Amino acid sequence: MRRCDASACVPTIAAMPRSSTRDLLPLAVAYLPVPIVGAVLSARWKVGASPEGGPRDMVLRGTALTPPLFLPVILIGAAAVAPRDGVVGRFGAAVVSLVATAFLAGSTANLPNDFRAADAAGTPRRLTGALAAIHVVLALCLLANAAPRLPAASRRRTSRPA
């Protein structure tokens, strides 16, 4: 970008993207096909959370191809209320941050177990790795947009006169 006045043009650095809780719901909705397709594939290929598991694991534990299905449901609800003012919005942002942290932990720390489950079911490891990569990127985007709201709320609360 350039900033110009009457005498000269000066190169400037473009503004960095800003964090906004308004971006959370579109992110969550754009993500929805991932767990839906993962659930369908888990059921079709009989993939579970572990080599001994099966598709019934997808609701509470997740599988090698889908996260626990209650997490995207919670994510949509929390992302919808996070932009609101006050306690409700802060609570929504906090829940989005917790779900994002769960996605991040599940896609990194649990990856060896997911690979074993995928191998046991005969599904491609690349698919499990791609799901983990999607969750890492999603988690970082969610945290970047939800987490900044939390300390700002506590600073406002502590700066009020008594």
C-alpha positions as CSV (number, residue, x, y, z in Angstrom):
1,M,0.0,0.0,0.0
2,R,1.0,3.6,-0.5
3,R,0.0,6.7,1.3
4,C,0.2,9.8,-0.9
5,D,0.0,13.4,-0.2
6,A,0.7,16.5,-2.4
7,S,4.4,16.1,-2.3
8,A,5.2,12.3,-2.3
9,C,4.0,8.8,-2.0
10,V,5.2,6.8,1.0
11,P,5.0,2.9,1.1
12,T,3.0,1.8,4.2
13,I,2.4,-1.6,5.8
14,A,-1.1,-2.9,5.3
15,A,-3.1,-3.1,8.5
16,M,-3.0,-6.5,10.2
17,P,-6.2,-8.4,10.3
18,R,-8.1,-7.7,13.6
19,S,-9.6,-10.3,15.9
20,S,-13.3,-10.2,16.1
21,T,-15.9,-12.5,17.8
22,R,-18.1,-11.7,14.7
23,D,-15.8,-14.0,12.7
24,L,-16.5,-17.0,15.0
25,L,-19.8,-18.1,13.6
26,P,-18.8,-18.0,9.9
27,L,-15.7,-20.0,10.8
28,A,-17.7,-22.5,12.7
29,V,-20.3,-22.8,9.9
30,A,-17.6,-23.2,7.3
31,Y,-16.1,-26.0,9.4
32,L,-19.3,-28.0,9.7
33,P,-18.8,-30.2,6.5
34,V,-15.6,-31.6,8.1
35,P,-17.3,-33.4,11.0
36,I,-20.3,-34.3,8.9
37,V,-18.1,-36.0,6.2
38,G,-15.9,-37.5,8.9
39,A,-18.9,-39.0,10.6
40,V,-20.3,-40.5,7.4
41,L,-16.9,-42.0,6.5
42,S,-16.4,-43.3,10.1
43,A,-19.8,-45.1,9.9
44,R,-19.1,-46.4,6.4
45,W,-15.5,-47.6,7.2
46,K,-16.3,-48.6,10.8
47,V,-13.6,-46.4,12.2
48,G,-13.5,-45.7,16.0
49,A,-11.5,-43.7,18.5
50,S,-9.1,-46.6,19.0
51,P,-8.2,-49.8,17.2
52,E,-10.8,-51.6,19.3
53,G,-13.5,-48.9,18.9
54,G,-16.1,-48.4,16.3
55,P,-18.4,-45.7,14.8
56,R,-20.4,-45.4,18.0
57,D,-17.3,-43.6,19.4
58,M,-18.0,-40.6,17.2
59,V,-20.5,-38.9,19.5
60,L,-18.5,-38.6,22.7
61,R,-14.9,-39.7,21.9
62,G,-14.5,-38.9,18.2
63,T,-12.9,-41.2,15.7
64,A,-9.8,-41.1,13.6
65,L,-11.9,-39.2,11.0
66,T,-14.1,-36.9,13.1
67,P,-14.0,-35.1,16.4
68,P,-16.4,-35.9,19.1
69,L,-19.7,-34.7,17.5
70,F,-20.8,-32.8,20.6
71,L,-17.9,-30.4,20.1
72,P,-19.1,-28.8,16.8
73,V,-22.6,-28.5,18.3
74,I,-21.3,-26.6,21.3
75,L,-19.0,-24.6,19.0
76,I,-21.9,-23.3,16.9
77,G,-23.9,-22.3,19.9
78,A,-21.0,-20.6,21.6
79,A,-19.9,-18.8,18.4
80,A,-23.4,-17.5,17.9
81,V,-23.5,-15.8,21.3
82,A,-19.8,-14.7,21.5
83,P,-20.4,-11.4,19.7
84,R,-23.0,-10.3,22.3
85,D,-22.1,-7.7,24.8
86,G,-21.7,-8.5,28.5
87,V,-21.4,-11.8,30.4
88,V,-23.2,-13.9,27.7
89,G,-20.7,-12.8,25.0
90,R,-17.7,-13.4,27.3
91,F,-19.0,-16.8,28.2
92,G,-19.5,-17.7,24.5
93,A,-15.9,-16.6,23.8
94,A,-14.6,-18.6,26.7
95,V,-16.5,-21.7,25.5
96,V,-15.2,-21.2,21.9
97,S,-11.7,-21.0,23.4
98,L,-12.2,-24.2,25.3
99,V,-13.5,-26.1,22.2
100,A,-10.6,-24.7,20.2
101,T,-8.2,-25.9,22.8
102,A,-9.8,-29.4,22.7
103,F,-9.4,-29.4,18.9
104,L,-5.8,-28.5,19.2
105,A,-5.0,-31.1,21.9
106,G,-7.0,-33.8,20.1
107,S,-5.3,-33.1,16.7
108,T,-1.8,-33.2,18.2
109,A,-1.5,-35.2,21.4
110,N,-4.0,-37.8,20.2
111,L,-2.7,-38.1,16.6
112,P,-0.7,-41.4,17.3
113,N,-3.8,-43.1,18.6
114,D,-5.8,-41.8,15.7
115,F,-3.3,-43.3,13.3
116,R,-3.5,-46.6,15.0
117,A,-7.3,-46.5,14.8
118,A,-7.1,-45.6,11.1
119,D,-4.7,-48.4,10.4
120,A,-6.9,-50.9,12.3
121,A,-9.9,-49.9,10.1
122,G,-7.8,-49.8,6.9
123,T,-8.5,-46.2,6.2
124,P,-5.9,-43.8,4.7
125,R,-3.5,-42.2,7.2
126,R,-3.4,-39.1,4.9
127,L,-7.1,-38.5,5.6
128,T,-6.5,-38.7,9.4
129,G,-3.4,-36.4,9.0
130,A,-5.5,-33.9,6.9
131,L,-8.2,-33.9,9.6
132,A,-5.6,-33.1,12.2
133,A,-4.1,-30.3,10.1
134,I,-7.6,-28.8,9.6
135,H,-8.2,-28.9,13.3
136,V,-4.9,-27.2,14.1
137,V,-5.7,-24.3,11.7
138,L,-9.3,-24.1,12.9
139,A,-8.2,-24.0,16.5
140,L,-5.7,-21.3,16.0
141,C,-8.2,-19.2,14.0
142,L,-10.8,-19.7,16.8
143,L,-8.4,-18.8,19.5
144,A,-7.2,-15.7,17.6
145,N,-10.7,-14.4,17.5
146,A,-12.1,-15.5,20.8
147,A,-9.3,-15.3,23.3
148,P,-8.5,-11.6,23.0
149,R,-12.0,-10.8,24.4
150,L,-11.4,-12.6,27.7
151,P,-8.6,-10.4,29.2
152,A,-10.2,-7.2,27.9
153,A,-13.3,-8.0,29.9
154,S,-11.3,-8.6,33.1
155,R,-9.3,-5.4,32.6
156,R,-12.5,-3.4,32.3
157,R,-13.9,-4.9,35.4
158,T,-10.8,-4.2,37.5
159,S,-10.5,-0.6,36.3
160,R,-13.9,0.6,37.5
161,P,-13.8,3.0,40.4
162,A,-15.1,1.6,43.7
